[in-house]
Amino acid sequence: MQSVAADTGARAWQRMLSGRRLDLLDPSPLDIEIEDIAHGLARVARWNGQALSSGQLERVYGFTDVDGSRPDAWRYLVEVQDKGLPADVTGYR
């Protein structure tokens, strides 16, 4: 049985993290590493469709805004809106 790629002469390659190339039109079990599968599943399941705030992403990835501040709007809402503390935004940027 010939593959689609052999019939049309078409190729579609995907470079895997292991460095191997996977022919998407004619995949071979020898082209797939378990590490590539594990990494792909980890990326898909990491956030699993959740909506994340900039503060949550900052805690995970450690990024800062252009001005060097670290955003945390949810902490502001919890402390100011829910607990009634004074509304001073400087500590939340």
HUJOQUI-V84835 format. One record per residue. N is the residue number from 1. RES is the residue in three letters. PHI is phi in whole degrees, 0 to 359 (none if undefined). OMEGA is omega as a letter, one per 40 degrees, with the letter a starting at -180 (none if undefined). Layout:
n=<N,N>
res=<RES,RES>
phi=<PHI,PHI>
omega=<OMEGA,OMEGA>
//
This chain:
n=<1,2,3,4,5,6,7,8,9,10,11,12,13,14,15,16,17,18,19,20,21,22,23,24,25,26,27,28,29,30,31,32,33,34,35,36,37,38,39,40,41,42,43,44,45,46,47,48,49,50,51,52,53,54,55,56,57,58,59,60,61,62,63,64,65,66,67,68,69,70,71,72,73,74,75,76,77,78,79,80,81,82,83,84,85,86,87,88,89,90,91,92,93>
res=<MET,GLN,SER,VAL,ALA,ALA,ASP,THR,GLY,ALA,ARG,ALA,TRP,GLN,ARG,MET,LEU,SER,GLY,ARG,ARG,LEU,ASP,LEU,LEU,ASP,PRO,SER,PRO,LEU,ASP,ILE,GLU,ILE,GLU,ASP,ILE,ALA,HIS,GLY,LEU,ALA,ARG,VAL,ALA,ARG,TRP,ASN,GLY,GLN,ALA,LEU,SER,SER,GLY,GLN,LEU,GLU,ARG,VAL,TYR,GLY,PHE,THR,ASP,VAL,ASP,GLY,SER,ARG,PRO,ASP,ALA,TRP,ARG,TYR,LEU,VAL,GLU,VAL,GLN,ASP,LYS,GLY,LEU,PRO,ALA,ASP,VAL,THR,GLY,TYR,ARG>
phi=<none,273,274,299,298,290,290,257,77,277,224,221,253,233,278,271,297,288,99,286,259,251,280,291,273,216,291,239,301,285,274,251,257,297,295,295,294,298,294,297,293,295,290,290,275,302,251,50,80,282,266,245,275,296,294,295,294,296,293,283,259,71,274,235,285,303,278,91,277,249,289,203,292,292,297,301,298,293,281,272,288,280,265,77,289,301,276,241,283,295,278,247,242>
omega=<i,i,i,a,a,a,a,a,a,i,i,a,i,i,a,a,i,a,i,i,i,i,a,i,a,a,i,i,i,a,a,i,a,i,i,i,a,i,i,i,i,a,a,a,a,a,i,i,i,i,a,i,i,i,i,i,i,i,a,a,i,a,i,i,a,a,i,a,i,a,i,a,a,i,i,a,a,a,a,a,a,a,i,i,i,a,i,a,a,a,a,i,none>
//
